[in-house]
């Protein structure tokens, strides 16, 4: 579904990503692990086009999108939930959700399945995003990314600063998206996460970054090995 090959990325003279390859497949959760500062967020921004890829190739459903603009990648089917949520604090919950539909033709209604995934949002449609709790804002950010029914969902540290009860809800939604799809369409999930137990519970496959390079990858069973936990322990 989404495949990045041999990605190299630089900030100034610093070589941030070194020959990184990663893929996200329909119906599966791929988890990106690593300590702070190893290049995880840079990789996700590169996949989304927020920062241009210096070298390498990115394909979505076989189509080369390496040089596509971020809005073109969103229209092609990539939903992105950035670290820190980045909702529109002065807009209402409903207006935030409509922003997720901005690239779609015509004026479409907000998909009802978003309220099934996150019931609290329907109760707060007229409330401003900035007045929500951190966990509610994260649910809103995920729902906004899902509004256009993407085929790939990319999440950057969705549990950061979130209360445990909502972490469980977010995990349930991620697993449901992979197992059952969204609005009848299979979803590929790429999850960047530092909370190891949360990631291990969801992962179908994983890779570990260190100093901008992939140093380990494997499936769910391999992720439970003690040496993998040690690689990402803070």
matplotlib code that plots the C-alpha trace (Angstrom):
import matplotlib.pyplot as plt

x = [0.0, 2.6, 6.2, 9.3, 12.6, 16.1, 15.2, 17.9, 17.2, 19.4, 19.0, 21.7, 24.9, 23.4, 22.5, 19.2, 17.8, 20.2, 18.9, 15.6, 13.0, 9.5, 6.1, 2.6, 0.1, -3.7, -5.1, -1.8, -0.2, 3.4, 5.1, 8.1, 10.2, 13.2, 14.4, 14.0, 16.0, 16.6, 14.6, 11.2, 9.2, 11.5, 10.7, 6.9, 7.2, 9.2, 6.5, 3.9, 5.9, 6.2, 10.0, 11.2, 13.0, 16.7, 16.9, 14.9, 11.5, 7.9, 5.0, 1.4, -0.6, 2.2, 2.1, 5.3, 4.5, 8.1, 7.7, 4.0, 3.0, 1.5, -2.0, -1.6, -0.6, -3.6, -5.9, -4.2, -5.2, -2.7, -4.1, -1.6, -1.9, 1.2, 2.9, 1.2, -2.1, -2.1, -5.9, -7.3, -7.9, -10.3, -12.5, -15.2, -15.0, -17.4, -15.2, -12.1, -13.7, -14.8, -11.2, -10.5, -12.9, -11.5, -9.8, -12.9, -15.2, -18.5, -19.7, -19.8, -21.4, -19.1, -19.0, -21.2, -18.6, -16.3, -18.9, -19.0, -15.3, -15.2, -18.7, -17.5, -16.9, -20.6, -21.4, -19.0, -19.5, -20.1, -17.2, -14.0, -11.0, -8.9, -11.4, -11.1, -8.8, -5.6, -7.1, -10.2, -8.0, -6.1, -9.3, -10.3, -7.0, -7.4, -11.0, -10.0, -7.4, -10.0, -12.7, -11.6, -11.5, -7.7, -6.2, -3.1, -3.2, 0.1, 0.2, 3.1, 3.1, -0.7, -0.4, 1.9, 0.5, -2.8, -4.7, -4.7, -8.4, -8.2, -5.0, -7.1, -9.8, -7.2, -5.7, -9.1, -9.7, -6.3, -6.9, -10.4, -9.2, -6.6, -8.9, -12.2, -11.3, -12.9, -16.2, -15.7, -12.1, -9.0, -6.6, -2.8, -1.6, 1.9, 2.3, 5.3, 5.3, 7.5, 5.2, 6.5, 3.6, 1.0, 3.0, 3.7, 0.0, -0.9, 2.0, 1.7, 5.2, 7.8, 11.1, 13.5, 15.5, 18.8, 20.9, 18.7, 19.2, 17.0, 18.7, 16.0, 12.7, 10.3, 6.8, 4.7, 6.3, 9.9, 9.0, 8.3, 11.9, 13.8, 16.5, 14.0, 12.6, 16.1, 16.7, 13.9, 14.0, 14.6]
y = [0.0, 2.6, 1.8, 3.9, 2.7, 3.8, 7.1, 9.6, 12.9, 15.8, 18.9, 21.2, 19.1, 16.5, 13.1, 12.4, 9.4, 6.8, 4.4, 3.8, 1.5, 0.9, -0.3, -0.2, -2.8, -3.0, -4.6, -4.4, -2.1, -1.3, 0.2, 2.5, 2.5, 4.3, 6.7, 10.4, 12.1, 9.1, 10.4, 8.9, 12.2, 13.2, 10.0, 10.5, 14.1, 12.9, 10.3, 13.1, 15.6, 18.1, 17.9, 16.9, 13.6, 14.2, 10.8, 7.6, 6.6, 6.6, 4.7, 4.6, 1.7, 1.4, 5.1, 7.2, 10.1, 10.9, 14.5, 15.0, 17.9, 17.1, 18.0, 15.6, 12.8, 13.5, 13.4, 10.2, 8.5, 9.2, 10.5, 12.1, 12.7, 14.8, 14.8, 17.4, 16.9, 20.4, 20.8, 24.3, 25.6, 28.4, 26.3, 24.1, 20.3, 20.2, 22.8, 20.8, 17.7, 19.6, 20.6, 16.9, 17.0, 20.2, 18.3, 16.4, 17.6, 19.3, 19.7, 16.3, 15.4, 14.4, 10.6, 9.0, 6.3, 8.9, 9.4, 5.6, 5.5, 8.5, 9.1, 12.0, 14.1, 14.1, 15.4, 18.3, 19.4, 23.1, 23.3, 24.9, 22.5, 24.4, 23.8, 20.0, 17.9, 16.6, 13.2, 14.6, 16.7, 13.6, 11.8, 14.8, 14.9, 11.2, 11.7, 14.6, 12.5, 9.8, 12.1, 11.6, 7.8, 7.4, 4.0, 4.7, 6.3, 7.7, 8.5, 10.2, 9.4, 9.4, 8.5, 11.4, 13.2, 11.3, 9.8, 5.9, 5.6, 7.4, 5.5, 2.4, 3.9, 5.0, 1.6, 0.0, 2.3, 1.6, -2.2, -1.8, 0.2, -2.5, -5.5, -4.3, -1.3, 2.1, 2.5, -0.8, 0.0, -1.7, 0.6, 0.4, 1.9, 3.2, 4.1, 5.9, 5.3, 5.5, 3.8, 0.2, -1.7, 0.1, -0.5, -4.1, -4.7, -3.4, -4.3, -6.7, -5.8, -3.3, -1.6, 0.1, 3.3, 4.3, 7.2, 7.4, 3.8, 0.7, -1.6, -4.2, -5.3, -8.2, -9.4, -9.2, -12.2, -10.9, -7.6, -9.2, -10.3, -8.6, -7.2, -5.3, -3.6, -2.8, -1.0, 1.5, 1.7, 5.3]
z = [0.0, 1.1, 0.5, 1.1, -0.3, 0.6, 2.1, 2.9, 4.7, 5.8, 8.0, 6.8, 6.9, 9.3, 7.8, 9.7, 7.8, 6.4, 3.7, 5.5, 3.9, 5.4, 4.2, 5.5, 4.3, 4.4, 7.5, 9.4, 12.0, 11.4, 14.4, 14.2, 17.4, 18.7, 21.4, 21.1, 18.4, 16.2, 13.2, 13.7, 13.2, 10.4, 8.6, 9.0, 7.8, 4.8, 4.0, 4.1, 2.1, 4.9, 4.3, 0.8, 0.5, -0.4, -2.1, -2.2, -3.5, -2.1, -3.7, -2.8, -4.3, -6.9, -7.8, -7.4, -5.1, -4.2, -5.4, -4.7, -2.5, 1.0, -0.2, -3.2, -0.8, 1.4, -1.6, -2.8, 0.5, 3.3, 6.6, 8.9, 12.6, 13.6, 17.0, 19.2, 17.5, 15.8, 15.8, 15.2, 18.7, 17.8, 15.5, 16.8, 16.8, 13.8, 11.9, 12.7, 11.3, 8.2, 7.6, 7.1, 4.2, 2.7, -0.2, -1.2, -4.0, -3.0, 0.5, 2.0, 5.4, 8.2, 8.0, 10.7, 11.4, 13.0, 15.8, 16.2, 16.7, 19.0, 20.5, 22.7, 19.6, 18.6, 22.1, 21.7, 18.1, 19.0, 21.5, 20.4, 19.9, 22.4, 25.2, 24.9, 27.1, 25.6, 25.1, 23.4, 21.2, 20.1, 19.3, 17.3, 15.4, 14.5, 13.4, 11.3, 9.5, 9.0, 7.6, 4.0, 4.4, 3.8, 2.8, 5.0, 8.4, 9.8, 13.5, 15.3, 19.1, 19.6, 23.3, 24.2, 27.3, 27.2, 30.1, 30.3, 29.7, 26.3, 25.4, 25.6, 23.4, 20.8, 20.8, 20.2, 17.3, 15.7, 16.0, 14.6, 11.6, 10.8, 11.4, 10.0, 7.8, 7.6, 5.8, 4.1, 3.0, 4.5, 6.3, 6.5, 9.8, 10.4, 14.1, 15.5, 19.3, 22.3, 24.8, 24.2, 25.8, 23.8, 20.6, 21.3, 21.9, 18.5, 16.3, 13.4, 12.4, 13.6, 12.9, 15.2, 14.3, 15.8, 14.6, 11.5, 10.4, 10.8, 13.2, 13.7, 12.2, 12.5, 13.4, 16.6, 18.2, 17.7, 19.1, 22.5, 22.7, 25.6, 23.3, 21.3, 24.4, 25.5, 22.1, 22.8, 26.6, 27.8]

ax = plt.figure().add_subplot(projection="3d")
ax.plot(x, y, z, "-o")
ax.set_aspect("equal")
plt.show()
